């Protein structure tokens, strides 16, 4: 079914600089620079996704738009004044390291506000009925960011900012956030730890990032008890394990919660060739997960679905995964063929491993009362 799908992006977001790095290591000492020296969180994965959309013709079927930066009033719903001042000062002074894995360049403060603004605009357009669903190509990403501390390439909490703005504008009561970035969505979890109006679900590689974190026992606190679900997956879990987790845990949790809006924190770093993780997903994995969430949105909240781009560091492969998501969201198929799909399917884990992973997921399902 063809849908009215929005795509929010801005070239300025590609201009956020992460300095001189080799992957995540700053150049210097024993780390040798090279002609291709760049930080893992480079603009190329996202720029190449947009380019593939253009050359495939998919962009013509989408409603393309930029947005205004997130406003200061909304910013302060999540981030304290002291943190914002410190962030802006480093940005205005030419950049540097703001915190753990948080390098930035000149102008990054304004770019981060625009990145969050794209997510805010996507949510607003869907809730107002202007669009059926929407995709925000946000950069820098946001799901690791704490209120007063950047982390893991994230400087502002893009999705929580969009949620808080929507609460004020649309009297939004229940939002579900599904984070399938391969790294734990610790920032979103922290912000809504004691909230019952936002259900946070994170599927992530067990122990990957934050280092050593699993989270299966962390279910929220106070009014938020039971509204935070973590689904740690073993390294190499593969397509079938992700789909099993979605159908057995994520979808029943959504059905129980009955959200008015579903937001996906969509990282592509669970793909099989990502340099910062060890999972085995392919483009059809992301297409099928999107389809499952889209069906849930149709059944629960009139199709109101927003996808916000997070991680994913394989420049060659992220575009094919992202295109699959956008094709599914819009109901438009292009002629693009994933050149790595067959080889990744051949690398899926053995049946014995998948059975063990599913048994672990069954225990989680029972623990969550689903």
Secondary structure by P-SEA (a helix, b strand, c coil): cccbbbbbbbccccccccccccccccccccccccccccccccaaaaaaaaaaaaaaccccccccccccccccccccccccaaaaaaaaaaaaaccccccccbbbccaaaaaaaaaaaaaaaaaaaaaaccccccccccccccccccccccccccccaaaaaaaaaaaacccccbbbbbbcccccaaaaaaaacccccbbbbbbccccccccccccccccccccccccbbbbbbcccccaaaaaaaaaccaaaaaaaacccbbbbccccccccccccccccccaaaaaaaaaaaaaaaaaccccbbbbbbccccccccaaaaaaaaaaaaacccccccccaaaaaaaacccaaaaaaaaaaaaaaaaaacc
